Amino acid sequence: MNKTLEQLEKEFQDRIDAGENIEAKNWMPEKYRKTHIRQISQHAHSEIVGMLPEGNWVSRAPSLRRKVALLAKVQDEAGHGLYLYSAAETLGISRDELFEQLNSGKAKYSSIFNYPTLSWADIGAVGWLVDGAAIINQVMLTRTSYGPYARAMVRICKEESFHQRQGYEITMKLAQGTEVQKQMAQDSLNRWWWPSLMMFGPRDEESTHTELSMKWKIKRKSNDELRQQFIDQTVPQAEFLGLTIPDKDLKWNEERGHYDFGPIDWDEFWNVVKGNGPCNKERLNARNKAWDEGQWVREAAMAHAEKKKFKSLKKAI
C-alpha cells in the first residue's frame, strides 16, 4: 500500500526526533534535500574560496617552517571541499553544477573570505578567529541529521582544530615579540573581530532557515547561541595574549554568565553577502580563472579514466 505524503513526512520526522541519521537512499522531503544541498555546497565553496586569502601568503611566510605549515593548511582546505562536494553529490546534484553555481556567483560562501589578508599577522588571525568560529559551527554538524554530511564533518573538525591552534600560535609569537609585532597582531584582531562574529549568520529573528533547520536537526544551536559561545571562548584567549578586543561595550555579565557585547554592523554584513565586500569580485575572478585554466587537466583526467575503463573491459573479454 502506497503511503501518503503526510505519512512519509511523519515517519521522517519521527526518525529525526529519535536521533537517527537520514541516509542518501532514505525518503526525505524535497525541502530537506534542497536545504542540505544549499548548506553543504555553501560550506564546500567556503573551504575552496578560503584557500585564496591564505594561499596569498605561502610564498611570503617569514620562515620555511611557516611556509610548510601554511601550505599544508591550504591543502587541508582543498580536501575539506572535496569531502563536502562528495556529500552534496549524494543528494542528486552534480559536481559540475555545484562549480557552475559558485563561479557564476549564484551560490554563496562565507562572507569572511571577502576580506583581504594585509599582513602576516592576518594569517594568525584567520587561523585563531576564523577557524575558531568555524569549529564552533562545525562540531555541532558532526551530529547533524544527514549521515554523509555528519561523517564528513568528523575529520574536518579534527583538522580545523589543528588550524585554529596553528593560528593562535602565530598570533602568540607576534604578541610576545617586539612592539611593532604586537601592534601587527592587535591591528589584525581589530580588523577580523567583527567579520568573525558575522560568520555565524544573521540574528535569529532575521534568519529564514533557522527554525526549520532546528526542527530537522540540521543545526543543534541557533546563530546567536553559537556567536555567544565564540565570544565567551575567545575573549579570555585575547586577554592571555595581552590583546584588546575592539569592542568598548564588551563586559562580563555575572547574572547571565556570558559576555555582553556591542552592536554588530549588519549593514556591512548584508552588503558583503550581496557581493559588495572588499574582495568579492577578486575572489570570483580567481575562481573562474582557475576553472578556465584547469580545463585541460579535467579533460586529460577524463581521457585517462576512459582509457583505463576500456583496458579493463578488454581484459574482461
Legacy VTK file of the C-alpha trace (Angstrom):
# vtk DataFile Version 3.0
C-alpha trace
ASCII
DATASET POLYDATA
POINTS 317 float
0.000 0.000 0.000
1.416 3.360 -1.030
1.908 5.801 1.813
0.583 9.333 1.626
2.939 12.303 1.692
1.649 13.118 5.168
2.551 9.615 6.417
6.012 9.791 4.860
6.681 13.178 6.421
5.556 11.938 9.849
7.799 8.864 9.650
10.669 11.076 8.522
10.206 13.479 11.450
9.876 10.554 13.870
13.292 9.300 12.729
14.761 12.774 13.194
13.230 13.097 16.668
14.607 9.663 17.609
18.104 10.844 16.724
18.520 8.568 13.697
20.618 9.579 10.712
18.983 10.119 7.343
20.940 8.399 4.574
21.087 9.136 0.851
18.686 6.332 -0.137
16.111 7.139 2.542
12.962 9.056 1.670
13.236 12.742 2.578
11.131 15.849 1.957
12.261 17.793 -1.099
12.814 20.871 1.045
15.142 18.873 3.341
17.142 17.763 0.313
17.380 21.285 -1.106
18.248 22.782 2.279
21.136 20.358 2.628
22.361 20.994 -0.905
22.404 24.717 -0.139
24.151 24.331 3.205
26.694 21.661 2.233
27.599 23.372 -1.038
27.953 26.735 0.708
30.277 25.047 3.186
32.278 23.382 0.378
32.552 26.653 -1.551
33.788 28.384 1.625
36.590 25.841 2.006
37.690 26.334 -1.614
37.426 30.134 -1.678
39.029 30.206 1.781
42.251 28.896 0.232
42.717 32.195 -1.626
43.467 34.677 1.200
45.855 32.171 2.803
47.483 30.997 -0.426
48.360 34.648 -0.967
50.920 34.326 1.874
52.527 30.936 1.172
55.483 32.457 -0.701
55.784 35.354 1.775
55.651 33.457 5.081
58.549 34.521 7.341
60.303 31.133 7.563
60.469 27.736 5.874
58.596 26.214 8.816
55.773 28.728 8.408
55.651 28.154 4.636
55.358 24.379 5.037
52.687 24.671 7.742
50.617 27.156 5.749
50.925 25.093 2.579
49.713 22.022 4.487
46.770 24.007 5.828
45.748 25.204 2.364
45.975 21.611 1.155
43.714 20.523 4.034
41.113 23.107 2.993
41.081 21.677 -0.544
40.473 18.241 0.936
37.607 19.561 3.048
35.980 20.975 -0.061
36.250 17.595 -1.791
34.683 15.726 1.166
31.801 18.181 1.186
31.210 18.190 -2.577
31.053 14.386 -2.377
28.476 14.617 0.413
26.408 17.075 -1.648
26.500 14.760 -4.662
24.696 12.053 -2.653
21.670 14.377 -2.750
21.447 14.218 -6.540
23.378 17.270 -7.697
26.475 17.025 -9.890
29.920 18.426 -9.103
29.852 20.453 -12.335
26.555 22.055 -11.335
27.958 22.978 -7.927
31.012 24.617 -9.511
28.838 26.444 -12.046
26.785 27.915 -9.198
29.949 29.085 -7.426
31.669 30.520 -10.497
28.552 32.355 -11.663
28.068 33.980 -8.262
24.707 32.264 -7.768
25.919 30.210 -4.797
27.085 31.836 -1.570
30.164 31.150 0.524
31.165 32.507 3.923
31.296 36.312 3.888
34.553 36.257 5.906
36.591 35.282 2.843
35.745 38.545 1.114
38.162 40.394 3.399
41.854 40.805 2.464
44.863 39.400 4.317
47.044 42.506 4.522
49.865 41.238 6.755
51.394 38.025 8.068
49.536 38.690 11.332
46.286 38.252 9.394
47.208 34.607 8.770
47.360 34.173 12.537
44.037 35.956 12.983
42.390 33.836 10.278
43.539 30.646 12.000
42.682 31.798 15.507
39.410 33.638 14.872
38.010 32.373 11.563
38.876 28.719 12.093
37.870 29.090 15.743
34.432 30.313 14.690
34.229 27.568 12.066
34.945 24.862 14.662
32.108 26.061 16.883
29.778 25.821 13.883
31.171 22.522 12.680
31.409 20.470 15.872
27.633 20.796 16.008
27.458 19.435 12.455
29.135 16.148 13.402
25.714 15.336 14.891
23.637 16.764 12.058
20.787 14.555 10.871
22.123 13.823 7.373
24.590 10.948 7.659
27.042 11.730 4.796
27.413 15.331 5.997
27.873 14.349 9.654
30.560 11.781 8.792
32.473 14.229 6.583
32.499 16.727 9.451
34.290 14.376 11.876
37.610 14.530 10.030
37.146 18.168 9.032
36.700 19.212 12.676
39.888 17.423 13.742
41.893 19.270 11.092
40.208 22.631 11.727
41.056 22.312 15.415
44.721 21.971 14.461
44.417 25.006 12.163
42.967 27.066 14.992
45.860 26.184 17.296
48.302 26.992 14.499
46.755 30.461 14.045
46.742 31.121 17.781
50.419 30.169 17.973
51.279 32.627 15.171
49.374 35.389 16.978
51.027 34.498 20.300
54.525 34.752 18.807
53.707 38.196 17.452
52.025 39.340 20.683
55.116 38.280 22.662
57.527 39.836 20.177
58.624 43.410 19.562
56.273 46.343 20.000
55.858 46.515 16.215
54.945 42.809 16.069
52.450 43.158 18.911
50.871 46.108 17.119
50.575 43.951 13.974
48.686 41.329 15.990
46.419 43.974 17.522
45.708 45.534 14.124
44.691 42.154 12.727
42.416 41.487 15.696
40.812 44.899 15.188
40.022 44.121 11.544
38.975 40.466 11.872
36.953 40.506 15.098
33.656 41.822 13.782
33.682 39.881 10.482
34.343 36.742 12.560
31.195 37.409 14.597
29.270 37.812 11.345
30.357 34.306 10.275
27.548 32.812 12.367
24.983 34.422 10.103
22.231 36.960 10.754
20.428 37.417 14.055
17.993 34.618 14.824
14.977 36.817 14.142
16.328 37.581 10.659
17.398 34.046 9.759
14.967 32.468 7.309
16.374 28.937 7.734
16.982 28.544 11.477
13.543 27.307 12.588
13.307 24.521 10.026
16.984 23.612 10.411
16.483 23.188 14.160
13.335 21.087 13.635
15.199 18.751 11.265
18.318 18.773 13.491
20.431 20.110 10.663
21.532 22.629 13.286
21.578 21.978 17.029
22.076 25.586 18.131
20.901 28.914 16.719
23.147 31.576 15.139
23.023 33.781 18.238
23.799 30.888 20.608
26.860 29.932 18.549
28.017 33.556 18.331
27.793 33.919 22.111
29.743 30.693 22.592
32.508 32.012 20.329
32.755 35.304 22.227
32.817 33.581 25.620
35.587 31.252 24.412
37.719 33.837 22.602
37.790 36.828 24.963
39.898 35.021 27.621
42.299 33.909 24.862
42.783 37.535 23.784
43.326 38.582 27.400
46.010 35.915 27.790
47.775 37.310 24.720
47.618 40.836 26.094
45.477 41.967 23.149
42.330 44.094 23.335
39.033 43.074 21.749
37.872 46.092 19.679
34.510 46.450 21.445
34.047 49.187 24.019
30.780 47.585 25.183
32.346 44.190 25.915
31.997 43.180 29.571
31.351 40.084 31.656
27.739 39.749 32.822
27.742 37.783 36.067
23.984 37.350 36.048
23.890 35.898 32.530
27.154 34.002 32.842
28.190 35.374 29.442
29.939 38.371 27.941
27.759 41.250 26.819
28.959 42.778 23.561
28.306 45.764 21.340
26.131 46.026 18.222
27.248 44.285 15.032
27.171 46.317 11.817
24.551 44.259 9.985
24.533 46.707 7.071
28.140 45.706 6.404
27.245 42.014 6.705
24.418 42.190 4.159
26.497 44.383 1.849
29.240 41.731 1.740
26.708 38.889 1.341
25.205 40.716 -1.649
28.606 40.798 -3.368
29.894 44.249 -2.406
32.661 43.315 0.029
36.311 44.343 -0.334
37.281 41.165 -2.239
34.047 39.670 -3.642
34.911 40.355 -7.278
38.569 39.382 -6.782
37.575 36.014 -5.281
35.142 35.143 -8.081
37.601 36.249 -10.750
40.270 33.997 -9.219
37.898 31.024 -9.103
36.823 31.488 -12.729
40.426 31.904 -13.870
41.392 28.662 -12.095
38.387 26.865 -13.615
39.186 28.019 -17.150
42.906 27.291 -16.898
42.222 23.868 -15.413
40.012 22.744 -18.287
42.844 20.769 -19.919
43.558 18.953 -16.644
39.937 17.859 -16.290
39.837 16.720 -19.907
43.102 14.788 -19.502
41.837 13.111 -16.334
38.599 12.069 -18.062
40.523 10.733 -21.073
42.786 8.723 -18.762
39.776 7.318 -16.893
38.123 6.292 -20.168
41.363 4.648 -21.319
41.607 2.626 -18.096
37.944 1.628 -18.380
38.467 0.463 -21.969
41.515 -1.611 -20.959
39.566 -3.231 -18.113
36.698 -4.147 -20.440
39.144 -5.553 -22.987
40.757 -7.767 -20.341
37.337 -8.976 -19.195
36.514 -10.090 -22.754
LINES 1 318
317 0 1 2 3 4 5 6 7 8 9 10 11 12 13 14 15 16 17 18 19 20 21 22 23 24 25 26 27 28 29 30 31 32 33 34 35 36 37 38 39 40 41 42 43 44 45 46 47 48 49 50 51 52 53 54 55 56 57 58 59 60 61 62 63 64 65 66 67 68 69 70 71 72 73 74 75 76 77 78 79 80 81 82 83 84 85 86 87 88 89 90 91 92 93 94 95 96 97 98 99 100 101 102 103 104 105 106 107 108 109 110 111 112 113 114 115 116 117 118 119 120 121 122 123 124 125 126 127 128 129 130 131 132 133 134 135 136 137 138 139 140 141 142 143 144 145 146 147 148 149 150 151 152 153 154 155 156 157 158 159 160 161 162 163 164 165 166 167 168 169 170 171 172 173 174 175 176 177 178 179 180 181 182 183 184 185 186 187 188 189 190 191 192 193 194 195 196 197 198 199 200 201 202 203 204 205 206 207 208 209 210 211 212 213 214 215 216 217 218 219 220 221 222 223 224 225 226 227 228 229 230 231 232 233 234 235 236 237 238 239 240 241 242 243 244 245 246 247 248 249 250 251 252 253 254 255 256 257 258 259 260 261 262 263 264 265 266 267 268 269 270 271 272 273 274 275 276 277 278 279 280 281 282 283 284 285 286 287 288 289 290 291 292 293 294 295 296 297 298 299 300 301 302 303 304 305 306 307 308 309 310 311 312 313 314 315 316
